[in-house]
Amino acid sequence: MSHLLAKVGAGDSEPHPFIDEFITTIEEDGGICYTHPQHLPGISQDGSVAHFFHKAIKAYNSGGRKRRRIFDQNIGDLRWHKTGKTRPIFLDGIQRGCKKIMVLYTTPSNGGKAEKTNWVVHQYHIGREEDEKDGEYVISKIFYQQQQVKLGKKDDQDVPETSGEASVARVVDPVTPNFVTPELPCNKKQCS
């Protein structure tokens, strides 16, 4: 949030001299909505995170709804859907901005039900209002959320093999051995 405050020149925040080296500013009208996230600079699907400054723009001339639909003829209909509540962000005990989480959904070209993808964005904007102002800079943290399969007490034999598919990270709960601690013999003087 402090980098965003410095980017817009709010308060007495000074921008870090190398901020533009680490956080890319997207100048296109659609911000992160001008293309699929995998085509944004510095993005990969290995779970790493990339940050971007971009301007929030209105979806329509009237109303306050922001543009979250990605217009790309080659991909189909993609849209960032907000999930959960907008959360306030506090710096030094003062609310300086808000955070919202959005997930990318894709709709088949035949108009079927929208399907959730693993692309997630955490978007931060300045102000106390739930929605960002039109044309103001926001900062977005974009990443591809890795699928994790949690194995319980079942053996690996119960898990189907994945042949030719992308590998899935597995999280295995460690099993704590049951130790039997023998009771020590005690005489009457030690026990009392």
C-alpha positions as a Python dict, from the first residue, in 0.01 Angstrom:
ca = {
    (1, 'M'): (0, 0, 0),
    (2, 'S'): (289, 235, 73),
    (3, 'H'): (418, 189, -285),
    (4, 'L'): (75, 280, -422),
    (5, 'L'): (57, 590, -201),
    (6, 'A'): (400, 694, -329),
    (7, 'K'): (300, 624, -691),
    (8, 'V'): (6, 865, -673),
    (9, 'G'): (191, 1116, -454),
    (10, 'A'): (-47, 1091, -158),
    (11, 'G'): (72, 1246, 166),
    (12, 'D'): (444, 1265, 229),
    (13, 'S'): (523, 927, 71),
    (14, 'E'): (837, 920, -141),
    (15, 'P'): (859, 660, -418),
    (16, 'H'): (1138, 408, -383),
    (17, 'P'): (1405, 485, -646),
    (18, 'F'): (1381, 133, -791),
    (19, 'I'): (1004, 87, -766),
    (20, 'D'): (955, 89, -1144),
    (21, 'E'): (1219, -186, -1173),
    (22, 'F'): (1009, -421, -958),
    (23, 'I'): (647, -318, -1022),
    (24, 'T'): (542, -279, -1386),
    (25, 'T'): (302, 2, -1477),
    (26, 'I'): (48, -102, -1739),
    (27, 'E'): (-62, 199, -1941),
    (28, 'E'): (-320, 23, -2163),
    (29, 'D'): (-677, 140, -2113),
    (30, 'G'): (-793, -195, -1977),
    (31, 'G'): (-522, -229, -1710),
    (32, 'I'): (-495, -599, -1632),
    (33, 'C'): (-816, -652, -1832),
    (34, 'Y'): (-665, -593, -2175),
    (35, 'T'): (-532, -951, -2208),
    (36, 'H'): (-524, -1291, -2039),
    (37, 'P'): (-300, -1285, -1729),
    (38, 'Q'): (-60, -1542, -1876),
    (39, 'H'): (28, -1283, -2144),
    (40, 'L'): (117, -1010, -1891),
    (41, 'P'): (490, -939, -1851),
    (42, 'G'): (666, -1148, -1587),
    (43, 'I'): (378, -1390, -1525),
    (44, 'S'): (422, -1766, -1496),
    (45, 'Q'): (205, -2051, -1376),
    (46, 'D'): (450, -2178, -1116),
    (47, 'G'): (279, -2002, -825),
    (48, 'S'): (508, -1697, -831),
    (49, 'V'): (355, -1354, -783),
    (50, 'A'): (373, -1047, -1008),
    (51, 'H'): (266, -692, -915),
    (52, 'F'): (127, -428, -1151),
    (53, 'F'): (23, -64, -1126),
    (54, 'H'): (-269, 18, -1356),
    (55, 'K'): (-564, 253, -1373),
    (56, 'A'): (-917, 144, -1290),
    (57, 'I'): (-1162, 242, -1561),
    (58, 'K'): (-1540, 234, -1585),
    (59, 'A'): (-1706, -46, -1779),
    (60, 'Y'): (-1982, 189, -1897),
    (61, 'N'): (-2023, 564, -1935),
    (62, 'S'): (-2291, 573, -1666),
    (63, 'G'): (-2267, 404, -1327),
    (64, 'G'): (-1966, 311, -1119),
    (65, 'R'): (-1908, -47, -1234),
    (66, 'K'): (-1543, -112, -1320),
    (67, 'R'): (-1422, -296, -1626),
    (68, 'R'): (-1328, -652, -1536),
    (69, 'R'): (-1401, -829, -1863),
    (70, 'I'): (-1101, -927, -2073),
    (71, 'F'): (-1149, -855, -2440),
    (72, 'D'): (-940, -1099, -2639),
    (73, 'Q'): (-1079, -1251, -2960),
    (74, 'N'): (-852, -1557, -2941),
    (75, 'I'): (-945, -1668, -2589),
    (76, 'G'): (-1321, -1628, -2552),
    (77, 'D'): (-1513, -1461, -2271),
    (78, 'L'): (-1303, -1406, -1959),
    (79, 'R'): (-1405, -1200, -1658),
    (80, 'W'): (-1257, -1116, -1316),
    (81, 'H'): (-1523, -1186, -1052),
    (82, 'K'): (-1492, -1034, -707),
    (83, 'T'): (-1503, -1291, -429),
    (84, 'G'): (-1561, -1216, -62),
    (85, 'K'): (-1583, -878, 107),
    (86, 'T'): (-1374, -573, 34),
    (87, 'R'): (-1136, -539, 329),
    (88, 'P'): (-999, -215, 475),
    (89, 'I'): (-619, -166, 479),
    (90, 'F'): (-474, 22, 776),
    (91, 'L'): (-135, 194, 798),
    (92, 'D'): (-36, 335, 1137),
    (93, 'G'): (-391, 279, 1264),
    (94, 'I'): (-553, 485, 985),
    (95, 'Q'): (-751, 333, 700),
    (96, 'R'): (-560, 424, 386),
    (97, 'G'): (-717, 189, 134),
    (98, 'C'): (-906, -129, 55),
    (99, 'K'): (-829, -476, -75),
    (100, 'K'): (-1047, -696, -291),
    (101, 'I'): (-985, -1045, -418),
    (102, 'M'): (-1093, -1150, -766),
    (103, 'V'): (-1085, -1482, -951),
    (104, 'L'): (-1078, -1524, -1328),
    (105, 'Y'): (-1376, -1706, -1481),
    (106, 'T'): (-1405, -1829, -1838),
    (107, 'T'): (-1728, -1881, -2029),
    (108, 'P'): (-1740, -2126, -2320),
    (109, 'S'): (-1815, -1975, -2661),
    (110, 'N'): (-2143, -2171, -2676),
    (111, 'G'): (-2270, -1975, -2374),
    (112, 'G'): (-2250, -2247, -2109),
    (113, 'K'): (-2185, -2201, -1739),
    (114, 'A'): (-1881, -1991, -1641),
    (115, 'E'): (-1593, -2196, -1500),
    (116, 'K'): (-1350, -2082, -1233),
    (117, 'T'): (-982, -2078, -1326),
    (118, 'N'): (-680, -2079, -1095),
    (119, 'W'): (-588, -1717, -1173),
    (120, 'V'): (-626, -1489, -869),
    (121, 'V'): (-570, -1115, -824),
    (122, 'H'): (-547, -918, -500),
    (123, 'Q'): (-626, -557, -588),
    (124, 'Y'): (-549, -262, -359),
    (125, 'H'): (-680, 91, -400),
    (126, 'I'): (-658, 414, -200),
    (127, 'G'): (-955, 553, -10),
    (128, 'R'): (-1225, 442, 230),
    (129, 'E'): (-1485, 360, -34),
    (130, 'E'): (-1544, -2, -130),
    (131, 'D'): (-1492, 73, -501),
    (132, 'E'): (-1193, 244, -656),
    (133, 'K'): (-1236, 578, -832),
    (134, 'D'): (-1242, 595, -1210),
    (135, 'G'): (-899, 662, -1357),
    (136, 'E'): (-705, 622, -1031),
    (137, 'Y'): (-405, 395, -996),
    (138, 'V'): (-447, 62, -820),
    (139, 'I'): (-192, -209, -753),
    (140, 'S'): (-271, -571, -837),
    (141, 'K'): (-93, -883, -719),
    (142, 'I'): (-157, -1159, -974),
    (143, 'F'): (-70, -1525, -940),
    (144, 'Y'): (-169, -1871, -1061),
    (145, 'Q'): (-292, -2068, -762),
    (146, 'Q'): (-142, -2416, -765),
    (147, 'Q'): (-377, -2709, -709),
    (148, 'Q'): (-297, -2911, -401),
    (149, 'V'): (-417, -3260, -326),
    (150, 'K'): (-431, -3343, 41),
    (151, 'L'): (-379, -3708, 119),
    (152, 'G'): (-529, -3841, 438),
    (153, 'K'): (-482, -4186, 585),
    (154, 'K'): (-528, -4360, 249),
    (155, 'D'): (-236, -4527, 80),
    (156, 'D'): (-91, -4391, -242),
    (157, 'Q'): (-247, -4692, -415),
    (158, 'D'): (-592, -4531, -375),
    (159, 'V'): (-482, -4219, -560),
    (160, 'P'): (-520, -4260, -938),
    (161, 'E'): (-206, -4219, -1145),
    (162, 'T'): (-182, -3911, -1365),
    (163, 'S'): (-38, -4007, -1698),
    (164, 'G'): (32, -3731, -1948),
    (165, 'E'): (-132, -3466, -1729),
    (166, 'A'): (32, -3177, -1554),
    (167, 'S'): (187, -3276, -1226),
    (168, 'V'): (-6, -3187, -913),
    (169, 'A'): (167, -3076, -596),
    (170, 'R'): (82, -3312, -313),
    (171, 'V'): (63, -3212, 49),
    (172, 'V'): (101, -3505, 283),
    (173, 'D'): (14, -3482, 650),
    (174, 'P'): (298, -3625, 856),
    (175, 'V'): (200, -3902, 1092),
    (176, 'T'): (315, -3860, 1449),
    (177, 'P'): (416, -4194, 1596),
    (178, 'N'): (247, -4304, 1916),
    (179, 'F'): (521, -4336, 2175),
    (180, 'V'): (459, -4553, 2478),
    (181, 'T'): (618, -4398, 2781),
    (182, 'P'): (660, -4656, 3057),
    (183, 'E'): (565, -4551, 3404),
    (184, 'L'): (867, -4523, 3624),
    (185, 'P'): (866, -4718, 3944),
    (186, 'C'): (862, -4496, 4244),
    (187, 'N'): (908, -4561, 4607),
    (188, 'K'): (691, -4397, 4869),
    (189, 'K'): (944, -4124, 4952),
    (190, 'Q'): (979, -4004, 4587),
    (191, 'C'): (606, -4013, 4508),
    (192, 'S'): (493, -3814, 4807),
}
